[in-house]
């Protein structure tokens, strides 16, 4: 099952990636996720409620995250073990992409 989910989520959409990344940091409610993503990306990504809750619903169904209610009865989301494994797999993939871009990419004038 883990391999099937890895194939489904890797490569991850930016929305799914940032939701997992933010929940890796700490459990949050939907609005908290949205605001943290906006801060992390310098405002480049502003997740609308339809986008964030559509992705959260899919991730809940697939077991990447769990939901519980806090003392104010707000829905709080938390990354599961499989969600953490998928996030780490995606981080390794992105790190490799970045390394290759640094080796090959860049300004052609600097490479001679």
Secondary structure by P-SEA (a helix, b strand, c coil): caaaaaaacccccaaaaaaaaaaaaccccaaaaaaaaaaaacccccccaaaaaaaaaaaaaaccbbbbbcccccbbbbbcaaaaaaaaaaaaaaaaaaaaaaaccccccccc
